[in-house]
């Protein structure tokens, strides 16, 4: 049940998830989505109830039970969100770019499920570690017509715990779930250097994987043809060496690539080979990238700047470099989820509640972007923000904060808008008159 008067465009988006819940569960889901987006302070579970304006109508246990005991699945919710993103924001028949990465949501307390010490790249101080829950997240990359930068819509998430299922296995599981949802489309998965390993062997033909190559990786040539002699045929060719060896022996060409919001002139070297340590006998491409103009601390003293490896044998190298650069938008999504929506502030402790709350918040982030792209965008939004904050003299595009602020204002305005009195239909009026006539006789 949405709060009275909530805008119909958001209600239409939330209706897509009706099949993922029971009838009471969907009412709770819709209310808590509105509450999380509308809340401007603490986004705890009770804070979501306050944001929805239902604190006097519902007991707070109803909101807590939605995460801890209700019957619903985060994967079903994420795949329904995939349907929205793919059908509304991607061209028909186009490939789906899925970016995978992990992030840490800090927690405290001995009884919180799944907490441990993890690496935290955003930690302050000399030790990059933090205590909390580590999540492996998969998001779909979309390009909106009013933005020059790509956006990431998080759709699936897995809680990773040390000494259990690895992050790469979780990433592959989520990518394969998306690929199974759309068997007629290519799925291009992108990850950083942490998402390359032997768990990626035997990927389906409709899935490609692009990641960063480690500097110590040893590459080999393709296996030679069979000689006809008895014995096991060779599974790999001659040793080509590390990426530094490929850079010294490779042929370089100059080209221009679009990445990180700008067009750069770079030099590229391509090699088709095997990375037996991770992909075994699957043919891969190694693309070494270095800037045409040397930069400080760029690693060009090794002979290259960025080493990429991919199972995509058909796409141009320029597209692969731009695809890997688009991976950064998932880091922006993590920042927006924490700072603008308060994802991770909920203080759940039980296993089911912990495993559901962060994916729920990520889905709310994607829903806010979908609503703005489909119903909320106006060219005047950026000019209005620039007029109110005049120090943003170069602002030309809306940020996620602008999107969620506009949705929040619309929700709050609808809540206080006076409702029109109910008017009976002509059929209802005739039925009442007939009943009165019958009563008089």
C-alpha atoms as one frame of an Amber mdcrd trajectory, in Angstrom:
protein
   0.000   0.000   0.000   1.493   3.288  -1.083   0.852   6.378   1.026  -2.280
   8.233  -0.114  -1.729  10.360  -3.210   1.677   8.946  -4.139   2.497   9.647
  -7.774   1.213   7.090 -10.223   4.449   6.895 -12.242   6.318   5.383  -9.287
   3.348   3.160  -8.472   3.479   1.795 -12.031   7.149   0.867 -11.568   6.480
  -0.823  -8.241   3.605  -2.814  -9.755   6.162  -4.710 -11.855   7.353  -6.438
  -8.664   3.893  -7.679  -7.718   4.698 -11.282  -8.672   7.695 -11.348  -6.287
   5.568 -10.976  -3.144   2.386 -11.981  -1.460  -0.297  -9.290  -1.417   0.630
  -7.992   2.080   4.327  -8.269   1.225   3.974  -6.106  -1.864   2.174  -3.424
   0.146   5.021  -3.423   2.652   7.618  -3.358  -0.141   6.007  -0.386  -1.883
   5.681   1.560   1.355   9.278   0.938   2.434  10.647   1.901  -0.997   8.799
   5.215  -0.780   9.925   5.626   2.826  13.609   5.047   2.077  13.587   7.523
  -0.808  11.547  10.157   1.053  13.525   9.911   4.298  16.162  12.646   4.681
  17.751  11.622   7.991  18.437   8.178   9.451  17.467   5.461   6.973  16.949
   2.661   9.457  13.998   0.292   9.127  11.880   2.463  11.409  13.177   5.491
   9.507  11.689   4.037   6.334   8.349   3.803   8.124   8.628   7.473   9.123
   9.558   8.469   5.575   6.433   6.748   4.261   4.257   8.567   6.814   2.877
   5.282   8.170   4.306   5.358  11.687   0.828   5.914  13.166  -0.927   3.409
  10.886   1.513   0.467  11.081   3.317  -1.104  13.988   7.093  -0.986  13.521
   7.247  -4.786  13.761   5.561  -4.976  10.369   8.510  -3.206   8.736  11.053
  -5.388  10.555   9.206  -8.598   9.672   9.319  -7.638   5.994  13.108  -8.110
   6.070  13.407 -10.897   8.647  10.534 -13.325   7.985   8.468 -12.333   4.917
   8.439 -14.628   1.880  10.383 -13.001  -0.942  13.680 -13.467  -2.740  16.231
 -10.763  -3.553  17.195 -12.532  -6.803  13.611 -12.501  -8.077  13.410  -8.829
  -7.195  16.682  -8.093  -9.004  15.718  -9.974 -12.148  12.391  -8.126 -12.290
  14.402  -4.911 -12.081  16.584  -6.231 -14.928  13.455  -6.549 -17.060  12.633
  -2.901 -16.423  16.139  -1.707 -17.242  16.581  -3.853 -20.339  13.148  -3.195
 -21.876  12.972   0.534 -21.062  16.567   1.793 -21.275  18.452  -0.501 -23.695
  17.964  -0.695 -27.472  16.135  -3.824 -28.660  18.494  -6.732 -29.207  21.570
  -4.881 -27.916  24.170  -6.503 -25.697  23.912  -6.177 -21.910  26.994  -4.870
 -20.119  27.174  -6.161 -16.539  29.776  -4.764 -14.155  30.718  -6.669 -10.985
  32.538  -5.400  -7.921  32.479  -5.681  -4.150  32.052  -3.088  -1.428  32.112
  -2.962   2.352  29.254  -1.666   4.489  30.640  -1.107   7.968  28.763  -2.618
  10.913  29.423  -3.025  14.607  28.276  -5.566  17.158  29.045  -9.189  17.961
  25.608 -10.534  16.969  25.372  -9.075  13.469  25.333 -11.907  10.958  28.194
 -12.235   8.483  30.472  -9.513   9.821  34.251  -9.814   9.565  37.355  -7.756
   8.912  37.670  -6.925   5.212  39.824  -4.811   2.952  38.410  -1.303   2.678
  39.928   0.866  -0.027  38.083   3.935   1.283  39.315   3.535   4.861  41.103
   6.440   6.495  44.468   5.847   8.088  47.428   3.602   7.328  45.457   0.327
   7.527  42.927  -0.137   4.665  40.638  -2.476   6.598  37.144  -2.249   8.060
  34.685  -4.374  10.033  31.316  -5.102   8.493  29.533  -6.929   5.678  31.170
  -7.342   2.271  28.819  -7.455  -0.721  29.493  -8.619  -4.267  27.230  -6.549
  -6.518  26.272  -6.882 -10.186  24.877  -3.891 -12.050  23.697  -3.140 -15.591
  25.357  -0.272 -17.463  22.910   2.107 -19.184  23.411   5.261 -21.208  20.685
   7.863 -20.729  20.045  10.417 -23.505  20.461  13.425 -21.200  23.795  12.251
 -19.713  27.214  12.004 -21.319  28.412   9.485 -18.729  27.158   5.905 -18.260
  25.184   4.912 -15.173  25.161   1.663 -13.230  21.877   0.159 -12.045  22.654
  -2.386  -9.283  20.362  -5.390  -9.656  21.854  -8.390  -7.824  23.980  -8.720
  -4.692  25.552 -11.519  -2.649  26.827 -11.370   0.929  30.410 -12.644   0.893
  31.859 -14.310   3.972  35.515 -15.348   4.356  36.423 -19.005   3.903  33.231
 -19.705   1.983  32.087 -19.227  -1.623  34.567 -16.942  -3.385  33.800 -13.534
  -4.842  34.536 -14.691  -8.402  32.106 -17.596  -8.032  29.412 -15.184  -6.802
  30.115 -12.825  -9.702  29.841 -15.624 -12.255  26.630 -16.887 -10.638  24.971
 -13.472 -10.947  26.150 -12.903 -14.535  24.864 -16.329 -15.567  21.488 -15.581
 -13.942  21.182 -12.432 -16.067  22.300 -14.298 -19.199  19.732 -17.038 -18.574
  17.058 -14.342 -18.318  17.904 -13.067 -21.824  19.151 -16.047 -23.869  19.007
 -14.118 -27.172  21.310 -11.297 -26.020  25.055 -11.151 -25.507  26.156 -10.392
 -21.945  29.489  -8.599 -21.515  30.786  -8.873 -17.933  33.405  -6.406 -16.690
  35.400  -6.509 -13.455  38.670  -5.328 -12.001  41.795  -7.438 -11.456  40.223
  -9.220  -8.465  37.647 -10.859 -10.759  39.876 -13.128 -12.794  40.548 -16.723
 -11.839  39.920 -20.359 -12.536  36.243 -20.032 -11.545  35.702 -18.398 -14.956
  36.534 -21.520 -16.958  33.804 -22.828 -19.235  31.683 -19.707 -19.612  28.695
 -19.933 -21.926  29.123 -18.663 -25.473  26.753 -15.723 -24.877  28.931 -14.421
 -22.005  32.197 -12.554 -22.409  34.456 -11.513 -19.536  36.755  -8.484 -19.515
  39.092  -7.709 -16.647  42.457  -6.236 -15.820  45.495  -8.460 -16.225  47.928
  -8.715 -13.326  51.538  -7.766 -14.031  52.826 -11.207 -12.997  50.500 -13.192
 -15.266  52.229 -15.603 -17.655  50.733 -15.904 -21.135  51.180 -18.590 -23.782
  50.641 -18.853 -27.503  47.765 -20.862 -28.921  48.335 -24.635 -28.960  50.009
 -26.015 -32.088  48.046 -28.286 -34.455  47.938 -31.980 -33.686  50.840 -33.984
 -35.070  49.022 -37.303 -35.405  51.363 -39.026 -32.978  50.140 -41.017 -30.032
  49.836 -39.307 -26.710  48.021 -36.342 -25.280  48.034 -33.270 -27.571  49.509
 -30.033 -26.280  47.052 -27.702 -24.576  49.159 -24.531 -24.866  51.840 -23.139
 -27.105  55.142 -21.461 -26.464  55.581 -19.186 -23.469  55.007 -15.527 -24.380
  55.846 -14.147 -20.955  54.341 -11.399 -18.834  52.555  -8.275 -20.112  55.899
  -6.451 -20.030  57.321  -9.044 -22.457  54.310  -8.605 -24.757  54.774  -4.828
 -24.669  58.407  -5.148 -25.714  57.691  -7.543 -28.580  54.279  -6.256 -29.693
  53.225  -3.920 -32.486  51.662  -0.645 -31.391  49.126   1.501 -33.194  47.743
   4.926 -32.320  44.017   5.450 -31.931  41.461   7.507 -30.019  39.198   6.133
 -27.309  36.299   7.566 -25.338  36.738   7.008 -21.607  35.976   8.777 -18.327
  34.069  11.558 -20.078  36.845  12.545 -22.458  38.452  11.413 -25.714  42.125
  10.415 -25.405  44.807   9.532 -27.899  46.392   6.242 -26.875  48.585   3.493
 -28.259  47.271  -0.071 -28.356  48.917  -3.455 -28.769  46.783  -6.596 -29.225
  47.735 -10.251 -28.791  45.595 -13.377 -29.130  46.851 -16.005 -26.729  46.049
 -18.214 -23.718  46.028 -17.335 -20.030  46.203 -20.885 -18.807  46.196 -19.945
 -15.128  42.662 -18.505 -15.267  40.910 -19.429 -18.520  42.865 -22.624 -19.309
  42.378 -23.528 -22.992  39.921 -20.723 -23.857  41.296 -18.246 -26.369  41.623
 -14.704 -25.027  42.822 -11.312 -26.200  45.345  -9.186 -24.339  45.085  -5.454
 -25.014  47.873  -3.246 -23.722  47.144   0.476 -23.537  49.533   3.354 -23.010
  49.014   7.082 -23.352  50.455   8.813 -26.392  51.804  11.532 -24.068  53.731
  10.202 -21.052  52.266  10.916 -17.649  53.748  10.858 -14.191  53.148   7.733
 -12.093  51.365   6.051 -14.992  53.428   2.884 -15.029  54.645   3.511 -18.568
  58.160   2.566 -17.458  56.955  -1.052 -17.815  56.224  -0.408 -21.465  52.451
  -0.112 -21.020  49.906   1.594 -18.807  46.765  -0.593 -18.693  46.741  -4.356
 -19.409  43.321  -5.784 -20.287  42.334  -9.363 -20.969  39.036 -10.419 -22.477
  37.250 -13.434 -23.895  35.519 -11.130 -26.411  37.264 -11.912 -29.711  35.031
  -9.798 -31.956  34.601  -6.308 -30.475  37.087  -3.590 -31.502  39.798  -2.794
 -28.989  38.501   0.780 -28.646  35.106  -0.534 -27.513  36.718  -2.862 -24.991
  38.745  -0.019 -23.465  35.607   2.129 -23.201  33.731  -0.842 -21.713  36.353
  -1.307 -19.013  36.389   2.434 -18.283  32.598   2.301 -17.772  33.281  -0.086
 -14.876  33.982   2.933 -12.688  30.303   3.890 -12.576  29.629   1.067 -10.107
  31.962   2.826  -7.671  29.868   5.965  -8.161  26.735   3.895  -7.479  28.224
   2.671  -4.185  28.978   6.260  -3.169  25.472   7.444  -4.093  23.873   4.535
  -2.236  25.662   5.477   0.979  25.561   9.265   0.796  22.218  10.000  -0.909
  20.047   7.029   0.135  21.711   5.931   3.354  22.030   2.295   2.317  23.743
   0.361   5.108  22.327   2.423   7.979  19.745  -0.218   8.902  20.670  -2.073
  12.081  19.449  -5.574  11.264  21.194  -8.499  12.926  19.532 -11.782  11.904
  20.728 -13.656   8.854  17.739 -13.170   6.560  17.364  -9.491   7.448  21.060
  -8.785   6.853  21.014 -10.614   3.523  18.020  -8.587   2.302  18.440  -5.009
   3.517  21.431  -3.888   1.415  20.095  -5.455  -1.838  16.772  -3.739  -1.096
  18.565  -0.385  -0.801  20.486  -0.965  -4.043  17.216  -1.717  -5.840  15.772
   1.548  -4.486  18.727   3.391  -6.029  18.051   1.795  -9.415  14.320   2.543
  -9.139  15.038   6.227  -8.483  17.150   6.404 -11.649  14.515   4.542 -13.661
  11.758   6.865 -12.454  13.775   9.964 -13.325  14.709   8.633 -16.774  11.152
   7.628 -17.649   9.006  10.261 -15.927  10.968  12.837 -13.983  13.576  14.382
 -16.253  13.187  17.978 -17.342  15.840  20.071 -19.136  15.182  22.843 -16.601
  16.371  20.727 -13.661  20.048  21.508 -14.163  19.429  25.215 -14.729  17.349
  25.370 -11.556  20.067  23.676  -9.516  22.702  25.973 -10.993  20.555  29.010
 -10.137  20.197  27.891  -6.517  23.852  26.848  -6.136  25.656  29.443  -8.219
  29.086  28.018  -7.474  28.258  25.155  -9.880  29.042  27.332 -12.879  29.928
  24.411 -15.149  27.126  22.032 -14.152  25.328  20.841 -17.289  23.912  17.443
 -16.293  21.868  16.154 -13.348  23.588  14.005 -10.763  21.981  11.131  -8.881
  21.450  13.469  -5.945  19.416  15.752  -8.226  17.348  12.772  -9.356  16.521
  11.522  -5.879  15.838  15.050  -4.579  13.275  15.596  -7.331  11.589  12.256
  -6.619  11.597  13.043  -2.907   9.976  16.434  -3.514   7.293  14.893  -5.707
   6.497  12.277  -3.036   6.253  14.884  -0.293   4.189  17.252  -2.461   1.745
  14.460  -3.363   1.363  13.581   0.303   0.146  17.078   1.214  -1.887  17.740
  -1.931  -5.646  17.905  -1.132  -7.528  14.943  -2.522 -10.548  15.479  -4.782
 -13.849  14.290  -3.283 -15.164  10.983  -4.533 -17.658  11.220  -7.403 -19.965
   8.331  -8.181 -20.183   6.963 -11.712 -23.505   7.209 -13.630 -24.055   3.471
 -13.172 -23.603   3.774  -9.414 -26.008   6.758  -9.326 -28.682   4.811 -11.242
 -28.267   1.827  -8.923 -28.755   4.035  -5.829 -31.847   5.720  -7.325 -33.322
   2.346  -8.185 -32.723   1.134  -4.647 -34.439   4.217  -3.244 -37.432   3.761
  -5.555 -37.757   0.113  -4.531 -37.600   1.060  -0.850 -40.390   3.683  -1.240
 -42.761   1.221  -2.905
